[in-house]
Amino acid sequence: MTSSPYSVSDGDPRCLPGFRRTYRDGRLTLGLGFPLRTRADESDAADIADQVEMARAAEAGGFAALYARDIPLRVPSFGDVGQVYDPWVFLTYVAAHTSRVALGTAAIVLPVRHPLHVAKSAASLDRLSGGRLLLGVASGDRPEEFRAFDLEQGSRGERFRENLSVMTHALTTEMRGIRWSGGWMHSADVVPKPTASAIPLIMTGSCQQSIGFLASRGHGWMTYPRDFDAQRRTVARWRELVGESLVGENDDDEVFKPFAQSLQIDLAEDPDESASPIGFGFRIGHRRLVEHLGDLRDIGVNHVLLGVGASRRPIREVVDELARHVVPHFPALAH
């Protein structure tokens, strides 16, 4: 799929390599979140060579996607540094050292970023990676960041909607002005334009919006782990609202918008160790993890972003074991 960087494409974003590798109705794939480092590792999370090495190993091991968080400031009270490097710069570097794996943002905090900058950065990464970007966006939750940027955290939902609208306008129109509370773009345009008609937009968390809003504006949703009954109901509600959002707007009533979730794991040495709770996930052996992921697939989850930072084993062991014993059950969908 090719198009001019100065012109809006009519290509379907669901046909882009990143989306095709990661999402398909009735299937489940796996991703990993940066930094690829565990509690057992001695190397620094900022060691770029080590991170690229692990990214290549994950790609070769059949993981569908790799994700970088958007954490503008170091806030010690949150317990980790998070993403050391700017996500746009970091993922562009990773893109240059990989060839197939999808590259996701999990997620760009729209209220604290200028929407025109986000549009330009996202479209640039989309093109430079060959259509591998999955653009996750969120409303943010760190009070220190809102104060630092002189923003009212309580208004982040409204600001998210406005910035999303401006960003989308900039990516999907040519030389058409727009005025909003933060500025006025007139007789100017944002380039490059995306490879397709849009960049796959993955709503992340609640975004301080209704599920209906997320279903109507996004190409997919990344949410948090819940117990099976609650997650089954959430998936069903998502599918229902996606269908409603298409009524009268699209002749294809079968448009697929994936449902994804995150899951923190501490991979146990014993492959048969049963799950025991940790924050936003559990400690578990790889055989039990395969069973759990299969159950998630059966209730309609299409993708799981695995966080491995809580693991007590070195990252190389964890990624290798997942690639050998777990990923083959849930492989990437395109190579």
C-alpha positions as CSV (number, residue, x, y, z in Angstrom):
1,M,0.0,0.0,0.0
2,T,1.6,3.2,-1.2
3,S,0.5,6.8,-1.4
4,S,1.9,10.3,-1.5
5,P,3.0,11.7,1.9
6,Y,1.2,14.9,0.8
7,S,-2.1,13.3,0.0
8,V,-4.8,11.6,2.0
9,S,-5.0,7.9,1.0
10,D,-8.2,5.9,0.6
11,G,-6.5,2.7,1.8
12,D,-8.1,0.6,4.6
13,P,-6.0,0.9,7.8
14,R,-7.0,-2.7,8.7
15,C,-4.9,-3.8,5.7
16,L,-1.7,-2.3,7.1
17,P,1.0,-4.7,8.2
18,G,0.8,-3.8,11.9
19,F,-2.9,-4.3,12.1
20,R,-2.9,-7.5,10.0
21,R,-0.1,-9.0,12.1
22,T,-1.9,-8.3,15.4
23,Y,-5.7,-8.6,14.9
24,R,-8.1,-11.0,13.5
25,D,-11.6,-11.9,14.5
26,G,-11.7,-15.2,16.5
27,R,-7.9,-15.2,17.1
28,L,-5.7,-14.1,19.9
29,T,-2.1,-12.8,19.6
30,L,0.5,-11.6,22.0
31,G,2.5,-8.4,22.5
32,L,5.2,-7.3,24.9
33,G,5.7,-4.0,26.6
34,F,8.9,-2.1,26.9
35,P,11.2,-1.9,28.7
36,L,12.0,-5.5,28.2
37,R,13.5,-6.0,31.6
38,T,12.6,-7.9,34.8
39,R,13.5,-7.6,38.4
40,A,16.2,-10.2,37.9
41,D,18.1,-8.2,35.2
42,E,21.2,-6.3,36.1
43,S,21.2,-4.3,32.8
44,D,19.7,-0.8,32.8
45,A,16.3,-0.3,31.2
46,A,17.9,2.6,29.3
47,D,20.4,0.2,27.6
48,I,19.2,0.7,24.0
49,A,21.4,-2.1,22.6
50,D,19.9,-4.6,25.0
51,Q,16.3,-3.4,24.3
52,V,16.8,-3.8,20.6
53,E,18.3,-7.2,21.0
54,M,15.2,-8.3,23.0
55,A,12.9,-6.7,20.4
56,R,14.5,-8.7,17.7
57,A,14.2,-11.9,19.8
58,A,10.5,-11.1,20.4
59,E,9.9,-10.6,16.7
60,A,11.7,-13.8,15.8
61,G,9.7,-15.6,18.5
62,G,6.4,-14.8,16.9
63,F,5.1,-12.0,19.1
64,A,2.7,-9.8,17.2
65,A,3.5,-6.4,18.7
66,L,5.9,-4.4,20.9
67,Y,4.6,-1.4,22.9
68,A,6.2,1.7,24.4
69,R,4.5,3.8,27.0
70,D,4.2,7.6,26.9
71,I,5.5,8.9,30.3
72,P,6.7,12.5,29.9
73,L,8.1,12.8,33.5
74,R,9.9,10.6,36.0
75,V,7.6,10.3,39.0
76,P,9.2,8.1,41.7
77,S,5.9,7.7,43.6
78,F,4.6,5.6,40.7
79,G,7.3,2.9,41.4
80,D,9.1,2.8,38.1
81,V,10.8,5.2,35.6
82,G,8.5,3.8,32.9
83,Q,9.5,4.7,29.4
84,V,12.9,6.4,29.5
85,Y,13.1,7.6,25.9
86,D,10.5,9.6,24.0
87,P,8.2,6.9,22.5
88,W,8.3,8.4,19.0
89,V,12.1,8.5,18.8
90,F,12.4,5.1,20.6
91,L,9.9,3.3,18.4
92,T,11.5,4.8,15.2
93,Y,14.8,3.4,16.4
94,V,13.2,0.0,17.1
95,A,11.5,0.1,13.6
96,A,14.9,0.6,12.0
97,H,16.2,-2.6,13.7
98,T,13.2,-4.8,13.1
99,S,11.1,-5.6,10.0
100,R,7.8,-7.3,10.8
101,V,6.7,-6.7,14.4
102,A,3.9,-4.2,15.0
103,L,4.9,-1.1,17.0
104,G,2.3,0.2,19.5
105,T,2.0,3.2,21.8
106,A,0.4,2.2,25.1
107,A,-0.5,5.0,25.1
108,I,0.1,8.5,24.0
109,V,-1.3,10.9,26.6
110,L,-3.3,13.2,24.3
111,P,-4.3,15.8,26.9
112,V,-0.7,16.8,27.6
113,R,0.5,16.8,24.0
114,H,-0.2,19.2,21.2
115,P,-2.5,17.4,18.7
116,L,-0.7,18.7,15.6
117,H,2.6,17.4,17.0
118,V,1.0,14.0,17.7
119,A,-0.4,13.9,14.2
120,K,3.0,14.6,12.6
121,S,4.9,12.2,14.8
122,A,2.4,9.4,14.3
123,A,2.2,9.7,10.6
124,S,6.0,9.9,10.4
125,L,6.4,6.7,12.3
126,D,3.6,5.0,10.4
127,R,5.4,5.8,7.1
128,L,9.0,5.1,8.3
129,S,8.0,1.7,9.8
130,G,6.1,0.6,6.7
131,G,2.6,0.8,8.2
132,R,3.5,-1.0,11.5
133,L,2.3,1.6,13.9
134,L,-0.7,0.9,16.2
135,L,-1.6,4.3,17.7
136,G,-2.7,3.8,21.2
137,V,-4.1,6.9,22.9
138,A,-5.2,7.6,26.5
139,S,-6.2,10.4,28.8
140,G,-3.5,10.0,31.4
141,D,-3.6,9.6,35.1
142,R,-0.4,11.1,36.7
143,P,-1.3,14.3,38.6
144,E,2.4,15.5,38.5
145,E,2.3,15.6,34.7
146,F,-0.9,17.7,34.5
147,R,0.5,20.2,37.0
148,A,3.9,20.4,35.1
149,F,2.1,21.2,31.9
150,D,-0.2,23.7,33.6
151,L,-3.3,21.6,32.8
152,E,-6.3,20.8,35.0
153,Q,-6.5,17.0,35.4
154,G,-10.2,17.1,36.0
155,S,-10.8,18.4,32.4
156,R,-8.7,15.7,30.8
157,G,-11.7,14.0,29.3
158,E,-12.9,17.1,27.5
159,R,-9.3,17.9,26.4
160,F,-8.9,14.3,25.1
161,R,-11.9,14.6,22.9
162,E,-10.9,18.0,21.5
163,N,-7.2,16.9,20.8
164,L,-8.4,13.6,19.3
165,S,-10.7,15.6,16.9
166,V,-7.9,18.0,15.9
167,M,-5.4,15.2,15.4
168,T,-7.8,13.2,13.3
169,H,-8.7,16.3,11.2
170,A,-5.0,16.9,10.6
171,L,-4.4,13.3,9.5
172,T,-7.4,12.9,7.2
173,T,-7.7,16.2,5.4
174,E,-5.6,18.4,3.1
175,M,-5.2,22.1,3.5
176,R,-8.5,22.4,5.5
177,G,-8.3,24.8,8.4
178,I,-9.5,24.1,11.9
179,R,-10.0,26.2,15.0
180,W,-10.1,24.9,18.5
181,S,-9.5,26.1,22.1
182,G,-5.7,25.7,21.7
183,G,-5.1,27.2,18.3
184,W,-6.1,27.9,14.7
185,M,-4.6,26.1,11.8
186,H,-5.2,28.2,8.7
187,S,-3.6,28.1,5.2
188,A,-1.4,25.3,6.5
189,D,-1.3,21.5,6.6
190,V,0.3,18.7,8.6
191,V,2.5,16.3,6.5
192,P,3.2,13.5,6.1
193,K,-0.3,12.0,5.7
194,P,-0.7,8.4,6.9
195,T,0.0,5.4,4.6
196,A,-3.7,4.5,4.7
197,S,-6.8,6.6,5.2
198,A,-6.0,6.6,8.9
199,I,-3.5,5.1,11.4
200,P,-5.0,2.2,13.4
201,L,-6.3,4.0,16.4
202,I,-6.4,1.9,19.6
203,M,-8.3,3.5,22.5
204,T,-6.5,2.6,25.7
205,G,-8.2,2.4,29.1
206,S,-11.3,4.5,29.5
207,C,-9.9,7.7,28.1
208,Q,-12.5,9.3,30.4
209,Q,-15.1,8.5,27.8
210,S,-18.1,6.1,27.4
211,I,-17.5,2.7,25.7
212,G,-19.8,4.0,23.0
213,F,-17.5,6.9,22.2
214,L,-14.5,4.5,22.1
215,A,-16.3,2.1,19.8
216,S,-17.3,4.9,17.4
217,R,-14.0,6.7,17.2
218,G,-11.4,3.9,17.5
219,H,-10.3,1.0,15.4
220,G,-9.9,-1.1,18.5
221,W,-9.8,-1.0,22.3
222,M,-7.1,-1.9,24.8
223,T,-8.4,-2.3,28.3
224,Y,-7.4,-3.9,31.6
225,P,-7.7,-7.4,32.9
226,R,-10.9,-8.4,34.7
227,D,-12.4,-11.7,36.0
228,F,-13.8,-13.8,33.2
229,D,-17.4,-13.1,33.8
230,A,-16.8,-9.3,33.9
231,Q,-14.5,-9.4,30.8
232,R,-17.0,-11.6,28.9
233,R,-19.7,-9.0,29.5
234,T,-17.3,-6.2,28.6
235,V,-16.4,-7.9,25.3
236,A,-20.0,-8.4,24.5
237,R,-20.9,-4.8,25.2
238,W,-18.0,-3.7,23.0
239,R,-19.2,-5.8,20.1
240,E,-22.7,-4.5,20.5
241,L,-21.6,-0.9,20.6
242,V,-19.3,-1.3,17.6
243,G,-22.2,-2.6,15.6
244,E,-24.4,0.3,16.7
245,S,-21.7,2.8,15.7
246,L,-21.7,1.4,12.2
247,V,-25.4,1.7,11.6
248,G,-26.1,4.3,8.8
249,E,-22.4,5.0,8.4
250,N,-20.9,1.9,6.8
251,D,-22.4,-0.6,4.5
252,D,-20.2,-3.3,5.9
253,D,-21.9,-4.4,9.1
254,E,-19.1,-6.9,9.7
255,V,-16.3,-4.3,10.3
256,F,-14.0,-5.8,12.9
257,K,-12.8,-3.7,15.8
258,P,-10.5,-5.8,18.0
259,F,-10.8,-6.1,21.8
260,A,-7.4,-6.2,23.6
261,Q,-6.2,-6.2,27.2
262,S,-3.0,-6.0,29.2
263,L,-1.8,-8.6,31.6
264,Q,1.2,-8.5,34.0
265,I,2.9,-11.8,34.5
266,D,5.6,-13.3,36.8
267,L,6.5,-16.4,34.8
268,A,7.1,-19.2,37.2
269,E,9.8,-21.8,36.8
270,D,7.3,-24.6,37.3
271,P,5.2,-24.7,34.0
272,D,2.3,-26.1,35.9
273,E,2.2,-23.5,38.7
274,S,-1.3,-22.2,39.2
275,A,-2.1,-18.5,39.0
276,S,-1.5,-16.4,42.1
277,P,-2.5,-12.7,42.0
278,I,0.0,-9.8,41.5
279,G,-0.9,-6.3,40.4
280,F,-2.9,-6.3,37.2
281,G,-2.1,-10.0,36.6
282,F,-0.6,-13.0,38.3
283,R,2.4,-15.3,38.8
284,I,1.9,-18.4,36.7
285,G,3.5,-21.3,34.9
286,H,3.6,-21.4,31.1
287,R,1.1,-24.3,30.8
288,R,-1.4,-22.6,33.0
289,L,-0.8,-19.3,31.1
290,V,-1.7,-21.1,27.8
291,E,-4.9,-22.2,29.4
292,H,-5.7,-18.8,30.6
293,L,-5.0,-17.1,27.3
294,G,-7.2,-19.8,25.5
295,D,-10.0,-18.9,27.9
296,L,-9.6,-15.2,27.0
297,R,-9.6,-16.0,23.3
298,D,-12.8,-18.0,23.8
299,I,-14.6,-15.0,25.3
300,G,-13.6,-12.8,22.4
301,V,-10.3,-11.2,23.5
302,N,-8.1,-10.7,20.3
303,H,-4.8,-9.5,21.7
304,V,-3.0,-9.5,25.1
305,L,-0.2,-7.1,25.9
306,L,2.0,-9.0,28.4
307,G,4.0,-7.0,30.9
308,V,7.0,-8.9,32.3
309,G,8.6,-6.3,34.5
310,A,7.3,-8.1,37.7
311,S,9.0,-11.4,36.7
312,R,11.7,-12.8,39.0
313,R,13.6,-14.4,36.2
314,P,15.9,-12.8,33.6
315,I,14.2,-11.3,30.6
316,R,16.0,-13.5,28.1
317,E,14.7,-16.6,29.9
318,V,11.2,-15.3,30.1
319,V,11.0,-14.3,26.4
320,D,12.6,-17.5,25.3
321,E,10.2,-19.6,27.3
322,L,7.2,-17.7,26.1
323,A,8.4,-18.0,22.5
324,R,8.9,-21.7,22.8
325,H,5.9,-22.7,24.8
326,V,3.2,-20.0,24.7
327,V,3.4,-18.0,21.5
328,P,3.0,-21.0,19.2
329,H,-0.5,-21.3,20.5
330,F,-1.2,-17.6,19.7
331,P,1.2,-16.7,16.9
332,A,1.4,-13.4,15.0
333,L,-1.0,-13.5,12.1
334,A,1.2,-12.2,9.2
335,H,4.9,-12.4,8.6
